[in-house]
Amino acid sequence: NVMQQIETIGGTPSQQLLHLLEIAAKDDNRLEKAMRIWAIHDVRAMASIEQVDKQRLEYLQHLFIKIGFSQPDAALRAQVTYSIKLGWVTIAPPLKRSERLAQMRFIYETLTQINPVSRSKIVKSSLD
């Protein structure tokens, strides 16, 4: 289990998130893609995928909260991070491992910025 591996290695929450993203970047996504295709036609496989998605999102949110983000901001950052990973599975062109790693590091740097614009400001301004 990757999440247990991250917890065992330790480090700051920020280091843990970066390490998690680096592990994700090393994966070529073939198994993930095959499982998701299979889940389209198999209820048990879909249930398994949904459970894994839930665990991954909760863990990402947990890390963002530990880094210091509010619960709503952490939830949004977790969703964006995971959506990027799933996008790679479904639509990204094949990339070399080094390219995936560089992209994940960029994502990490972007999503761990402490507050260029908070989510509450975005929601409030869209209501005005």
C-alpha positions as CSV (number, residue, x, y, z in Angstrom):
1,N,0.0,0.0,0.0
2,V,1.5,3.3,-1.1
3,M,-0.2,5.3,1.6
4,Q,1.3,3.1,4.3
5,Q,4.7,3.3,2.6
6,I,4.5,7.2,2.8
7,E,3.5,7.1,6.5
8,T,6.4,4.7,7.2
9,I,8.9,6.8,5.5
10,G,7.7,9.9,7.4
11,G,8.9,13.4,7.0
12,T,6.9,16.6,7.0
13,P,3.5,16.5,5.4
14,S,4.8,18.5,2.5
15,Q,7.6,16.0,2.0
16,Q,5.1,13.1,2.2
17,L,2.9,14.7,-0.5
18,L,5.9,15.2,-2.8
19,H,7.0,11.7,-2.3
20,L,3.5,10.4,-3.0
21,L,3.4,12.4,-6.2
22,E,6.8,11.1,-7.2
23,I,5.7,7.5,-6.7
24,A,2.6,8.3,-8.9
25,A,4.8,9.8,-11.6
26,K,6.9,6.6,-11.8
27,D,3.8,4.5,-12.6
28,D,3.1,4.1,-16.3
29,N,-0.7,3.8,-15.5
30,R,-1.3,0.7,-17.6
31,L,-2.8,-1.3,-14.7
32,E,-4.9,1.6,-13.6
33,K,-6.2,2.1,-17.1
34,A,-7.0,-1.6,-17.5
35,M,-8.8,-1.7,-14.2
36,R,-10.9,1.4,-15.1
37,I,-11.9,-0.1,-18.4
38,W,-12.8,-3.4,-16.8
39,A,-14.9,-1.5,-14.2
40,I,-17.1,-0.1,-17.0
41,H,-18.5,-3.6,-17.5
42,D,-18.1,-5.2,-14.1
43,V,-20.0,-4.1,-11.0
44,R,-17.5,-5.6,-8.6
45,A,-14.5,-4.0,-10.3
46,M,-16.4,-0.6,-10.2
47,A,-17.0,-1.0,-6.5
48,S,-13.3,-1.7,-6.0
49,I,-12.3,1.4,-8.1
50,E,-14.8,3.6,-6.2
51,Q,-13.3,2.4,-2.8
52,V,-9.7,3.0,-4.0
53,D,-10.7,6.5,-5.3
54,K,-12.3,7.4,-2.0
55,Q,-9.2,6.2,0.0
56,R,-6.8,8.1,-2.3
57,L,-8.9,11.3,-2.1
58,E,-9.2,11.1,1.7
59,Y,-5.4,10.6,2.0
60,L,-4.6,13.5,-0.3
61,Q,-7.0,15.7,1.6
62,H,-5.4,14.5,4.9
63,L,-2.0,15.5,3.6
64,F,-3.1,18.9,2.5
65,I,-4.8,19.5,5.9
66,K,-1.6,18.5,7.6
67,I,0.3,21.0,5.4
68,G,-1.9,23.7,6.8
69,F,-4.8,24.2,4.4
70,S,-8.4,24.5,5.6
71,Q,-10.7,21.6,5.1
72,P,-12.5,23.1,2.0
73,D,-9.1,24.1,0.4
74,A,-7.6,20.7,1.2
75,A,-10.6,18.9,-0.3
76,L,-10.4,21.0,-3.5
77,R,-6.6,20.6,-3.8
78,A,-7.0,16.8,-3.3
79,Q,-9.7,16.7,-6.0
80,V,-7.5,18.6,-8.4
81,T,-4.4,16.5,-7.7
82,Y,-6.3,13.3,-8.2
83,S,-8.1,14.5,-11.3
84,I,-4.7,15.3,-12.9
85,K,-3.6,11.7,-12.1
86,L,-6.7,10.2,-13.6
87,G,-6.5,12.5,-16.6
88,W,-3.1,11.0,-17.3
89,V,-4.6,7.6,-17.2
90,T,-7.3,8.4,-19.8
91,I,-6.0,11.2,-22.1
92,A,-2.4,12.0,-21.6
93,P,0.1,11.1,-24.3
94,P,2.7,8.6,-23.3
95,L,5.5,10.4,-21.5
96,K,8.9,9.4,-20.3
97,R,9.2,8.8,-16.5
98,S,11.4,11.9,-16.2
99,E,8.7,14.0,-17.9
100,R,5.9,12.6,-15.6
101,L,8.1,13.3,-12.6
102,A,8.8,16.9,-13.7
103,Q,5.1,17.5,-14.2
104,M,4.2,16.0,-10.8
105,R,6.8,18.3,-9.2
106,F,5.2,21.3,-10.9
107,I,1.8,20.2,-9.7
108,Y,3.2,19.9,-6.2
109,E,4.7,23.4,-6.3
110,T,1.5,24.8,-7.7
111,L,-0.9,23.2,-5.3
112,T,1.1,23.7,-2.1
113,Q,1.3,27.5,-2.5
114,I,-0.1,28.9,0.6
115,N,-2.7,31.3,-0.6
116,P,-2.5,33.1,-3.8
117,V,-6.3,33.2,-3.8
118,S,-8.3,31.3,-1.2
119,R,-11.3,29.2,-2.3
120,S,-13.7,31.3,-0.1
121,K,-12.7,34.4,-2.0
122,I,-13.4,32.7,-5.4
123,V,-16.8,31.4,-4.2
124,K,-17.7,34.8,-2.8
125,S,-16.7,36.7,-5.9
126,S,-18.7,34.3,-8.1
127,L,-21.8,35.1,-6.1
128,D,-21.4,38.9,-6.3
